[in-house]
Each structure stands twice: as C-alpha cells, then as structure tokens.
Amino acid sequence: MQVHQKIFKIEERDKGTFARCGYLLLPHGEIKTPAFMPVGSLGTIKGITPEELKKTGAEVLISNTYHLYIRGMVKTIKEMGGLNRFTGWKGPFFTDSGGFQIYSLTRLRRVTDDGIEFHSHIDGSRHFFTPELSIEIQKDLMPDVGMALDDLQPSYASFEEVEKSTRRTSLWAERCKKVWKGEIFSLWGIVQGGVYPELRKRSAEEIKSINFSGYAIGGLSVGEPLKTRFEVLKFTAELLPDESPRYLMGIGKPQEIVMAVSMGIDIFDCVIPTRNARNGTLYTSQGKILIKSAIYEKDPSPIDPKCRCYACRNFSKSFMRYLFHNNELLSMRLNTIHNLHFYFSLMKEIRKAIVKKRYGEFMKRFFEIYPFEEEKDEGNASD
C-alpha cells in the first residue's frame, strides 16, 4: 500500500449555507466530499462485485470491526494483507469501531469504564471489548480510516446516563489514541452527548483536545424526533474544527443527507440504499417507488428515465417487478446497483450545486420531491 499523508481540503463553499465541497486524500485514493459510503459490514456489498460497485460511482466503503471480529475473520484478513487485498475493493476503506453494533445488543451486554462485556449474537460466546482491542483489530484490518470506540445511549436516556456515557467516550478515545499512535491509517474521534446541548459541547471539546485527524457525530437516529435530530446536528457541527472532515454516522436518507450537507457535514454512511433495494424500495428522480406494486406489472418504462445505471438502461419496471415477486437473485443485484447509482448521482449534484453557490435553491427543489416525513428509523445499522 502506497503511503500518503492524509489531506483534507475544502475547495468551495456555498453562499447562504454551511455546505462545502473538497476532497480527502487517503492511502488508497481520493474521496470527493461531500461523500457517501455504502455499508459493507463484512467487507462487501451484498450481491454485487467491487467492479460493479465502482461503476455505480462509489469511491469509499465502510466495514465493521464487530462483525469481522465475531466471525473470527480478523487474523485471516491480516494474513491476507488487509481488507483491500482480501476483498478486492481497491478504493479507501473506513472501519467502524464496533461500538454501535455492540450497543444494539442491549440484552447481551454490560458496559463499564474498562470496556464492554457482551455475548455474541451468533453463538452466544462471551467477549470483552476494550478500546485497545478495537484499535488492535482495526490495525489488523488495515483500513484507511479507523474510528475510536465510543459509548452511546438511546434517545430516551436520562441526562445522568448520557453524562456517564459521554465521559466514558472521552476516556476511551484517549486510550484508543495511545494504541493507534504511529499507524498509517487515520484515526477519527466520535462526539457523543445524546440530545443534551451541554453534553454535546463538553464531548466536542474533550474529543477535539485529543487531536484526531477527523471528527464524527454519533448517537443520532436512535429514536429522537426528526426536529431534535437536526437541532442537535446543527449545534454539534458548529463545534467541530472547520479545517477537519466531519462525518455523520449512520444517517442516510436522501433528504437527511441534503439537509446535513447544508450544516457542513462532509461524509455519510448508511444501510438504507442497499437494504431498501433488497426490500424493493427504489429511489428515482421523481421520488421513491415500491417495485412490487401492481401498477408496474405491465409498465414498459425504466425505473427512472433520467438514470443511466445498468438496470435503467436495460430493463423495464415490469421485468424488475417480475424478478422481485419471484425472489430472483437478479432482483437484489439490479435494485442495489440502481439505488447506489442514485445515491452517487445525488452526491454529484450536491457538489455541483455547492460549486455554483446555489445549494439553497437545490435544497428547495429537492425537498419538493423528497419531503421530510417521520418514519420508522432505518439507519444506524449493519448490512
């Protein structure tokens, strides 16, 4: 792997919003920001090859420390030369610390300042995950960017519970930084604090003092109302260094991305485009469609006439519906290719609007097609 010093550069800023675009240079390549990362928890996107993923417009992929660890794959991946050589993906890799996945094992875990004791959701085996172990695992996976282990709470947690969690996140971040020292990959810190501005400010100050290469905003999309989510996001983003990349973890509905970019967020990840593809929900320039709907049974038109993905160039809605209803593997593949192509086309449009300094106009048009709506939370998960 050729080594580069990490470089984040802001090239353009919008007028009237905090949107900015630029690039992040990492050992395995350059990422144009704002950027979206598909979630490949096991190092791969379900149903499509790395070459197909690249053709959709993907530049970077995020994998998950917990899921690779719990399946006993870390040693093998290290011996095979790291995630890139093992999986065949030639672009940059991020790795999640595993904190959220362990958080989701609410009934199977116990958290202390020392670390997290939990039982595997696969075979029930007992494990103890520490900040040091999280970083050692990520060292073996050899990503371009790794994340410090954090502790988070659900949106309904009390101030006292979140305060304890926020303090622990800072403690763990310091321990992660000590173990990481000298590695090629960049280590980024995560800001917690729940829905409490006082704790968000405290967390941001403490995490910034550790001097990470980039900063992530965690602990959102865990049950809080949409209005609260964006209030907390805006408040937190303004606390982070302007010169550093800002990563909003696990939130990725199209309208959420468009709104968050206006607040100065640079990087996103979410399971939504790939998971929804497998469930038959497709994103188009005219809004979402459910390909299983009876109205598409004899529809000869493509999913989206404005889309140039492989599925839209070659197949009708009628055929796509037929594949889905018959559980054909090709349905999952084509739907995934389409949704990812939509997301990466959206990111290109976002960057173009910022360069033209017309992001506010772009937002207004986009929200006419994709209005906000309170839905069951679909983000912050593994895929």
C-alpha positions in Angstrom: 0.0 0.0 0.0 1.4 3.4 -1.0 1.5 5.8 1.9 0.2 9.3 1.7 -0.2 11.9 4.4 -3.9 12.4 4.9 -5.0 15.6 3.3 -8.5 17.2 3.7 -9.0 20.3 1.5 -12.1 22.4 1.2 -12.3 23.8 -2.4 -15.6 25.5 -2.5 -18.2 26.9 0.0 -21.8 27.7 -0.7 -23.3 31.1 -0.1 -26.1 31.2 2.5 -25.5 27.7 4.0 -22.5 25.9 5.6 -22.2 23.5 2.7 -18.7 22.9 1.4 -17.0 20.5 -1.0 -13.5 19.4 -1.4 -11.5 16.1 -1.2 -10.0 13.7 1.3 -6.7 12.1 0.2 -6.1 8.6 1.7 -3.6 5.8 1.1 -6.0 4.0 -1.3 -7.2 7.1 -3.2 -9.1 10.3 -3.2 -12.6 10.9 -2.0 -14.6 13.8 -3.3 -16.7 15.4 -0.5 -19.5 15.5 0.4 -19.2 11.7 0.1 -21.5 8.8 0.8 -20.1 5.4 2.0 -22.1 2.2 1.3 -22.1 -0.1 4.3 -20.3 -3.4 3.8 -20.2 -4.8 7.3 -18.3 -7.9 6.2 -16.2 -6.1 3.6 -18.6 -6.5 0.7 -21.9 -5.1 -0.6 -24.4 -7.9 -0.8 -25.0 -9.1 -4.3 -22.5 -7.0 -6.3 -18.8 -7.2 -7.1 -16.3 -4.5 -6.3 -16.1 -3.6 -10.0 -19.9 -3.2 -10.2 -19.8 -1.1 -7.0 -17.1 1.1 -8.6 -19.3 1.6 -11.7 -22.2 2.9 -9.6 -19.9 5.8 -8.6 -18.6 4.5 -5.2 -15.3 5.8 -4.0 -15.1 4.5 -0.5 -16.6 1.6 1.5 -17.1 1.2 5.3 -16.7 -2.2 7.0 -17.4 -3.2 10.6 -15.0 -4.2 13.3 -17.5 -6.1 15.4 -18.9 -8.2 12.6 -15.5 -9.3 11.3 -14.2 -10.0 14.8 -17.2 -12.0 16.0 -16.9 -14.2 12.9 -13.2 -14.9 13.6 -12.0 -13.3 10.4 -9.5 -10.7 11.7 -6.4 -13.0 11.7 -7.2 -14.3 8.3 -7.7 -10.8 6.8 -4.4 -9.6 8.4 -2.6 -12.6 6.9 -4.2 -11.9 3.5 -2.8 -8.4 3.5 -5.7 -6.3 4.9 -9.3 -5.6 3.8 -8.3 -4.3 0.3 -6.4 -7.3 -0.7 -8.8 -9.7 0.9 -12.0 -8.3 -0.6 -10.7 -7.0 -3.9 -12.0 -3.4 -3.3 -9.3 -1.1 -4.5 -10.6 2.2 -3.1 -10.4 3.5 0.5 -11.9 1.6 3.4 -13.3 3.1 6.7 -13.8 0.8 9.6 -16.4 1.3 12.3 -15.1 0.7 15.9 -18.0 -1.8 16.6 -19.5 0.5 19.3 -22.9 0.8 17.7 -23.2 -2.8 16.9 -22.4 -3.8 20.5 -24.8 -1.1 21.7 -27.6 -2.8 19.7 -27.0 -6.0 21.8 -28.8 -4.3 24.7 -29.8 -7.5 26.5 -26.5 -9.2 25.8 -24.0 -6.6 27.1 -22.6 -4.9 30.2 -20.7 -1.6 29.9 -18.0 -0.4 32.4 -15.2 2.1 32.1 -12.9 -0.8 31.4 -14.8 -1.9 28.3 -17.9 -3.8 27.1 -18.7 -7.4 28.1 -21.1 -8.9 25.6 -22.4 -12.2 24.2 -22.2 -13.0 20.5 -25.5 -12.7 18.7 -24.3 -15.6 16.5 -23.3 -18.3 19.0 -23.7 -16.8 22.5 -20.0 -16.8 23.3 -18.7 -14.3 25.8 -16.4 -11.5 24.8 -14.8 -8.4 26.4 -14.3 -5.5 24.0 -11.9 -2.7 25.1 -10.8 0.5 23.3 -7.4 -1.1 22.9 -8.8 -4.3 21.4 -11.0 -2.2 19.0 -7.9 -0.4 17.7 -5.8 -3.6 17.5 -8.5 -5.2 15.4 -8.6 -2.2 13.1 -4.8 -2.3 12.8 -5.1 -5.9 11.6 -7.8 -4.9 9.1 -5.6 -2.2 7.7 -8.3 0.5 6.7 -7.6 4.0 5.5 -9.6 5.5 8.4 -10.5 3.8 11.7 -12.8 5.0 14.4 -12.3 5.4 18.2 -14.5 3.2 20.3 -17.5 5.1 21.8 -20.3 4.6 24.2 -23.8 5.7 23.3 -27.3 5.8 24.8 -30.8 5.7 23.3 -32.6 9.0 22.9 -34.8 8.5 25.9 -31.8 8.1 28.3 -31.6 10.5 31.2 -29.1 13.3 31.5 -27.2 11.4 34.2 -27.0 8.3 32.0 -25.8 10.2 28.9 -23.3 12.2 31.0 -21.7 9.0 32.2 -21.7 7.7 28.6 -20.2 10.9 27.3 -17.4 10.8 29.9 -16.7 7.2 29.0 -16.5 8.1 25.3 -13.8 10.6 26.1 -11.9 8.2 28.3 -12.0 5.5 25.6 -10.9 8.0 22.9 -7.7 8.8 24.8 -7.0 5.1 25.2 -7.6 4.5 21.5 -5.3 7.3 20.5 -2.4 5.9 22.6 -2.8 2.4 21.0 -3.2 3.9 17.5 0.0 6.1 17.6 2.2 5.6 14.6 -0.2 3.8 12.4 -0.6 4.5 8.7 -4.4 4.8 8.8 -6.1 7.9 10.2 -7.9 7.7 13.5 -11.1 9.8 14.0 -12.9 10.6 17.2 -16.6 10.4 17.8 -18.7 13.1 19.6 -21.5 11.9 21.8 -23.8 13.7 24.2 -27.3 12.5 23.3 -29.9 15.2 22.8 -28.4 17.4 25.5 -26.5 20.5 24.2 -24.4 20.9 27.3 -23.1 17.3 26.9 -22.6 17.7 23.2 -20.5 20.8 23.8 -18.5 19.0 26.5 -17.9 16.0 24.3 -16.8 18.1 21.4 -14.3 20.0 23.5 -12.9 16.8 25.0 -12.6 14.9 21.7 -11.1 17.9 20.0 -8.4 18.2 22.7 -7.2 14.7 21.8 -6.4 16.0 18.3 -7.8 13.4 15.9 -7.5 13.5 12.1 -11.3 13.8 11.6 -14.4 14.0 13.7 -17.6 12.0 13.7 -21.0 12.8 15.1 -22.6 9.8 16.7 -25.6 9.0 18.8 -28.2 10.2 16.5 -31.0 8.3 14.7 -31.5 6.3 17.9 -35.2 7.2 18.4 -35.2 11.0 18.7 -37.7 13.1 16.8 -36.6 14.4 13.4 -36.7 18.1 14.6 -34.5 17.3 17.6 -32.1 15.3 15.4 -31.3 18.3 13.2 -31.2 20.7 16.1 -28.6 18.6 17.8 -26.7 18.0 14.5 -26.5 21.7 13.7 -25.4 22.6 17.2 -22.7 19.9 17.2 -21.4 20.5 13.7 -20.7 24.1 14.6 -18.5 23.0 17.5 -16.1 20.9 15.2 -13.0 22.3 13.6 -13.7 23.9 10.2 -10.5 22.5 8.7 -11.2 18.9 9.6 -13.6 16.4 7.9 -16.9 15.9 9.6 -18.7 12.5 9.4 -22.3 12.0 10.3 -22.6 8.3 11.4 -25.4 6.0 10.3 -27.8 8.6 8.9 -28.5 8.5 5.2 -32.0 9.1 3.8 -31.6 11.3 0.8 -33.4 14.2 2.4 -31.3 13.8 5.5 -28.1 13.9 3.5 -29.2 17.1 1.7 -30.1 18.8 4.9 -27.0 17.7 6.8 -24.7 19.0 4.0 -26.2 22.4 4.5 -24.9 22.2 8.0 -21.3 21.5 7.0 -21.2 17.7 7.0 -18.7 16.0 4.6 -19.2 12.3 4.9 -22.1 9.9 5.4 -22.8 6.2 5.7 -26.0 4.2 5.9 -27.5 0.8 5.0 -30.7 2.4 3.5 -29.9 2.3 -0.2 -28.7 -1.3 -0.2 -31.2 -2.7 2.4 -34.1 -0.9 0.8 -33.0 -2.2 -2.6 -33.4 -5.8 -1.3 -36.8 -4.9 0.1 -38.0 -3.5 -3.3 -37.8 0.2 -2.4 -36.1 2.2 -5.2 -35.1 5.8 -5.4 -35.7 7.9 -8.5 -35.6 11.4 -9.7 -39.3 11.6 -9.1 -39.3 10.1 -5.6 -39.4 6.6 -4.1 -41.2 3.7 -5.7 -42.2 0.3 -4.5 -41.3 -2.0 -7.4 -43.7 -4.8 -6.1 -46.7 -2.5 -6.7 -49.3 -3.9 -9.1 -49.2 -0.7 -11.2 -45.9 -1.8 -12.6 -47.0 -5.2 -13.8 -47.2 -4.1 -17.4 -45.1 -0.9 -17.3 -42.6 -0.9 -20.1 -40.7 2.2 -18.8 -37.4 2.0 -16.9 -37.2 2.6 -13.2 -36.1 6.2 -13.8 -35.8 7.5 -17.4 -33.2 10.0 -16.2 -31.0 7.3 -14.7 -28.1 5.8 -16.6 -27.4 2.8 -14.4 -27.3 -0.7 -15.9 -30.8 -1.6 -14.7 -32.4 1.5 -16.1 -30.6 1.2 -19.5 -31.7 -2.4 -20.0 -34.8 -3.3 -18.2 -38.5 -2.3 -17.6 -40.4 -1.8 -14.4 -42.5 -4.8 -15.5 -39.4 -7.0 -15.6 -38.0 -5.6 -12.4 -41.3 -6.3 -10.6 -41.4 -9.8 -12.0 -37.9 -10.5 -10.7 -38.8 -9.2 -7.2 -42.0 -11.1 -6.9 -40.2 -14.4 -7.8 -37.3 -13.8 -5.4 -34.8 -13.9 -8.2 -31.2 -13.1 -7.1 -31.0 -10.8 -10.1 -33.6 -8.6 -8.5 -31.4 -7.9 -5.5 -28.4 -7.2 -7.7 -30.2 -4.8 -10.1 -32.1 -3.0 -7.3 -28.8 -2.5 -5.4 -27.0 -1.2 -8.5 -29.8 1.2 -9.2 -30.1 2.6 -5.6 -26.4 3.1 -5.3 -26.2 4.8 -8.6 -29.0 7.2 -7.5 -27.1 8.0 -4.3 -23.8 8.7 -6.0 -25.6 10.8 -8.7 -27.2 12.7 -5.8 -23.7 13.4 -4.3 -22.5 14.7 -7.6 -25.5 17.0 -7.9 -24.8 18.2 -4.3 -21.2 19.0 -5.1 -22.2 20.8 -8.3 -24.7 23.0 -6.5 -22.1 24.0 -3.9 -19.6 24.9 -6.6 -22.3 27.1 -8.3 -23.1 28.5 -4.8 -26.7 27.7 -5.3 -27.2 25.0 -2.7 -30.2 26.7 -1.2 -32.0 26.6 -4.5 -31.0 22.9 -4.9 -32.4 22.1 -1.5 -35.7 23.7 -2.2 -36.2 21.8 -5.5 -35.1 18.5 -3.9 -37.4 18.7 -0.9 -40.3 19.2 -3.3 -39.6 15.6 -4.5 -38.3 14.2 -1.2 -40.2 15.9 1.6 -39.3 15.1 5.2 -41.6 12.6 6.9 -41.4 10.9 10.3 -40.7 7.2 9.5 -39.6 4.2 11.4 -35.9 4.6 11.8 -33.9 2.7 9.1 -30.4 4.0 9.7 -27.6 3.3 12.1 -27.3 -0.4 11.4 -25.2 -3.0 9.7 -25.6 -4.5 6.3 
